[in-house]
């Protein structure tokens, strides 16, 4: 009785094939996650509607910076002008500091920086704010539904460049009863 073990020479060679089974498993799991997550994300984003609102000073915490982002209407009028017909996607960006003062990008950065610097000095320095995160002011952005993303992103960029670490959005809540 004869038995063949190995091959000629008895020398073992390392296997050069890659085991693709774990890679295929990971790819299938990712595919399933994206198939479930993408429709949910699209539905959530499309349902977000923020109406045109008259700019007025908020009674929120004094330290929070409130910014309204809108655009001019088709006739070039701003939100505070008489006869304003609503923001236009092709209009010029309009940013309102503290919801009432119209500013451009440079003024937004300068005023946001000055405001944050005053708050830091009043609280006793950056170390105090770092030790008490609840005292760190936030930026609340209220953007018109027709305002293009370039306007909103520009406002966010300028306030973060000025030093504000937290930026949030104000939206109109959805009525659960219809």
Residue, then its C-alpha position, 0 to 999 in steps of 0.5 A: x500500500x502506497x500513499x503520496x504526501x506533499x509532492x515532489x521534493x517534499x517542499x512546502x510553498x506558502x499559499x498565494x491566494x487571498x481569502x476573499x470571504x471576509x471581504x465579501x461579508x463586510x461589503x454585503x453588510x455595508x451594502x445593506x446598511x446603505x440600502x436602509x440608511x439612504x432612503x431614511x436620510x433623504x426623507x428626513x432632509x426633504x421634509x425640513x421646511x423653514x419659512x420666511x420669518x420677520x427678523x426680530x431679536x430673540x429672548x434666548x440666552x444672551x451669550x448665544x449668537x443668533x444668525x438669520x440667513x436669507x436671500x434677496x427676492x426676485x426683485x432684489x429686495x431684502x427680508x426687511x424691505x417693504x414688498x419683500x416676496x420671499x427669498x429666491x434661490x438665485x438671490x444674493x445672500x443676506x446674513x443678519x447678526x443677532x437676527x436684526x443687523x444685516x452684515x456681510x461676511x467680513x462684518x460677520x466674522x469681526x462682530x462674532x469675534x468681538x462678541x466672543x472675545x468680550x464674553x471670554x474676558x467677562x467670564x475670566x478667560x478661556x480657561x474658565x470657559x474650558x472648565x465650564x462647557x455650559x458657559x461656552x456660547x453657541x451659534x444658532x442659525x435660522x436659514x430660509x428654506x430657499x437660501x442656497x447652501x453657499x449662503x448658510x455654509x459661508x455664515x457657518x465658516x465665518x462664525x467657526x473661524x471667529x472661534x465659536x465651537x458649536x453651531x446649531x440650526x433652528x427649524x420649525x417643529x413638525x406638528x405630530x397631529x398633522 
